[in-house]
Amino acid sequence: MRSVILLATAALLIAAGPSWKAQALASAAPYIDKANNEWTRAIVTGDADVMSAPYEPNGIFVGPDGSEVRGRDAV
């Protein structure tokens, strides 16, 4: 009986997983969109401070061609 309850509970948790992930992504979407818009504007205007702000001092930016830029100052 205990294993049946455990299996039923596991099934419910697994079923709830995608809903939780979708909800988390939906709640983060406005912040992600804002950051993407700010970053895009910074590229167009050449604002290096805004463009590099999301990166850690030792972060790595990987370009679409696979090139790497290391560090916030380099970004």
N, C-alpha and C positions, 0 to 999 in steps of 0.2 A: 504493500500500500504506500509506503514511504517513497519508493522509487517512482510510482505513478504520479504522486504529487510533485516530486522533483521534476519529472519530465514535463508535466503540464505547466509548471512554473517556468521552466526553461523555454518552452514553446511560446509562452506569452511574452517573455522578455525579448526573445528573438524577433517576434512579430512587432513589438513596440519599437525596436531599434531604428528601422528606416523612418518612422514617423518622427522620432526624436531628432534624427540627423537632419531631416527636411526642415523641421521647425527651427533648429539652431542655425541652419544656413539662411533661412528666410529672415530671421531676426538680425543676422549679421549683414545681409545684403545691402542695406542703406549705407553702412560704414565702408563696406568694400567698394561700392559704387562711388562714394565721396572720395576715397583715397585714389581710385583709378582716375577719376576726373581731374583731381588736383595734380596727379603725376603727369597726365596727358597734357594739361595746360602748361605745366612747368617745362615739358619737353619743347612745346611750341614756342614759348616765350624765352626759353633759355635760362630759366630760374634754377640754378644749380642747388641752392639751399633747399627749396621745396622738393626738388627731384631726389635729393639724397637723404632727406629727413627720415624716411621709413627704414633706412638701413642702419644696422649696428655699426659701430666704428670699425669692426673687423669683418663686416658682412661681405658677401660675394654676389655680384650681379652677373648672371649668365645671359648673354645676348642670344638672339634667335639663331645665330650662326654657330653657337657653342663657345664663342669667345668669353673670357672671364675678365671682370674688373673687380679688384679686391680692395675693400676698405671704403668707408663713407667719403673720405677726401678724394679718392680716385673716381668715385661715381659722380 
